[in-house]
Amino acid sequence: MDDLQGKVIIVTGASSGLGEATVRMLAARGAKVVLAARRLEQCEAIVREIEVAGGDAHFVQTDVTDGAAVDAMVAKTLDRFGRLDGAFNNAGVAGDAMVPAADMTEENWNLVIGINLTSVWRSMKAEIPAILASGGGAIVNNSSIYGLGGSELGHAAYAASKHGVIGLTKSAAMDYAEQGLRINAVCPGFCHSEMVDPIVEAVPDLLAKVIAGNSAMNRLGEADEVAEVVAWLLSGSSSFVNGAAIPINGGPKRRLY
């Protein structure tokens, strides 16, 4: 994926987990990466490590639920690098779990939909004109295996938001395909991350059942395994892939014999 060399790519939710892994991988492959997240210390530390390793990274403190902040994220990227070639819209939250849909609070619903879905649309709204002005590129949106099916863990808002990301991705992919912009989604299963690892520690027996029911490999994924797919989708190696929602979970079912 040598064609990532010199490409300018924004990653939201870049301070940990899948976002951090993707930032590090893109930078190692020659991309100029913009870390967009709220947590200053974590992102500045990542930027320093990338720079020490010879990479090029820049941090823009961003609250993706704030439209003005998202516009500033793109504007500051253009000020620093002069162009934008791609983005991984990754920021997200799980919200409440183990709560039946009718018992869910409106506050939780609005929070999850706002961060996981509305902010992806808002980020694309700012990113797309900049990418088109740079001659085209690629966007990857982070959905989930729960964007492909219902949640057995009682977080309907999360599943709804991730279904929405796929619908948004597929629709936008058709809008801009002839202008040289590809838009795809990744749908990770349960992977080691800041979000998942505490749940594994808190309720290991329950998570073991969930993992067994959602991965034919019957294991947690690694953040780098998702980052590899994101990097591929952002590269020219996936030049005929558009409007896809790619599950990354080791296969959806285990054999029963």
N, C-alpha and C positions, 0 to 999 in steps of 0.2 A: 504493500500500500504506500509506495513511494510518493504517490500523487497527493498525499497529505502534507508533504513538505511545503512550508510557507503558507498553508491555508489558515485563515483566521476563523476560529470557531468559538462560539459562546457555549458554556455549560452552566445551566442553572442548577441550584441545589448542589453546588460543587464542593462544599466543605467536608463531606464525608460520604461513605457508602459508594453507591454506583456512580455518583457524580465525581467524587474524588478519583476513583479508579479510572474513569474515562479521561479525566483531565490529564492524569499522569501518563496514560497510554498514548493519547494524542500528542502530548508534548514530546514523548520519547520518539515518536515517529515524525517529528519535524513540524508539527502544526504550531501555530501561535494561538495559545489558549487564553480565553477570558473567563475567569472564575466569577460567577455571579451568585452571591449568597448573602445571608445576613451576618454570619459569624466572622468577624474581622480577624481574630487571632489565628483561628484554624486556617483560613484562606491565605493569610500572609505567610504563614509557616510553609504551606504547600508551594506558594510562589517562590519562596527562597530556595526550597529544595530543588525545584525544577530549574531555576536559574543556575544553581551550583552545578547541576548536572549538564549544563550547556543548553537548556531549553529556553523558550521565550513565553512568559506568562504574565498576566496582568489581572489584578483583582478590582472588581467594581462592586461595592457593597450594594445589595439589591434586595428589596422586598417585592417579590413577584406579584403580590396582591395590590400593589400600588402602581397604577398605570403610569404616572409621571416617572417613577423610579425605573420602570421597564423601558420607557422611552430613553431615559438617561443612560441606561445600560448599553443600548445600541449606539447612542450618540457618543459616549465615551470610548466605545470600541472603535468607532470610525475615527475619532480624534487621535487615538493611539496608533492604530494600524492602517487607517485609510481605506479599509474595505471590510466586508463580511462575507465569508464563504459558506458558513454552516452553523448549525446550532443543535445542541442536545437539550431539549426542554424536559428536565428531569425532576425539578422540585416537586415535592409531594408529602402528604401526611397520611397516616392510616386512619385517624379518627377513632371514635369509640368502637369497640368490638364486643361480642357476646351480648348484643342488644337487638331484639327483634325490631323489624322496620318501624312498626307503629309506636314503639316505645322510645325511639330515637328522638333526641331533642332537636329543635329547629336550629339551635346554635351550632350543634355538631354538623348537621346537614349543610348549613351555609358555609361553615369553615372548610369542610372537605371539598365540596363542589367548587368553592372559591379558589382554593390553592391548587387542587388537582386538575381541574378542567378550565375554569375561567382564566386562570393565569397562563395556561398553555395557549389558549386563543389570544390572550393579550400579548404574550411574548411573540407569537407568530405575526401578529398585526404590526409589531415594530420591526421584526427581523426580516420579513419578506421583502419589503421595498428595498432594504439595504442589500440583501443578497441578489435581488434582480439587478440592481444598479451595478453590482460587481461582476455581472455576467452569468449569474446562476450559481447553483450549488445544491446543498442538501440539508434537510431538517429531519431530525429524529425526535419523536415524542415518546416519553416513557408511559406506557400503559401498564398492564399486569395480566397474569393469567386470569385474574378476576375481572378483566375487561373482556374476556372470552366466554365467561360463564358466571353463574351466581356464586355468592360467598356462603360457605358452610360455617363461617366464623361470626356471623351476625354483624357484619359491617356493610350494610346495604348501601350507605352513602359512598363508601370507597368503591364498591363494585360499580355503582351507577356512574361515578366520576370516570372510572377507567374505561367503561363502555363508551362514554362520551368522548374520551380522547381518541378512541379508534374511529368513531364516526366523524369527528373533526378531521382527523388525519386523512382518511379516505376521501372525504369531500374536497379538502384543500389540495390533495394530490392531483385531483382532476382539474382543479382551477388553474394550476400553474405548470402542468407537465410540458406544455408546448413552449414555455418560456425558459426552459432549462433548469427548473427547480423541482427536485424530487423530495417527497415528504413521506416518511414511513414511521411506523411505531414498533417498539419492542415491547414484549409482554413477558417480563421475568416472572419466574416462580419464586419460591422462598430461597433467598440467598443470604449469606453472611453479610450483615450490615448493622449499622447503628440502630436501625428500626427492628430488625428481626432477632438479633442475638439476645437482647434482654428477654424476649418472649421465650426463646429456647431455654434460657436459664430458669425463668419463672414457672413455666408449665411444660417441662420436657416431654411428658407422656402424651399430652394433647398434641403438641407440635409433631411428635413422631407419627401420630395417626394422620395428621394433615399432610405431612410430607409424603408418607406412604401412599396417600390417595391422590396426590398431585404430581408425583414424579415416578416414572418407570424405573429410574435409577435409584430411587429411594434414598436421596441425600439432599442436603442443602447445596445450592450453587455457590460459586465464588464470584465476587464482584468483577474480577477480571474476565470471567467467562461471558458476562453481559457486555462489558466494555469492548471486547473483541468484536461482537456483533455490531455495536454502535459505530465503532471505528470503520468497520467494513461498509456500513450503510452511508457513512459520511464520505467515503472514498469513491474514486472512479471505478473501483472493482465491482461495484454494485450498480453500474450505470443503467441497467435495464430493469431495476427494481424500484417500483413506485406504488404507493398506496397499500403497501403490505403491512400486516400486523403479525410479527414473528414471535411465536412462543419460545421461551428459553427456560426450560424447566426439566430437561432430561426425559421428555416424553410424558404424555398426559396420564397414562395408566400403567399399573403393574400387572403382569400376568398372574392368573389365579390357579396355576397348576405347577 
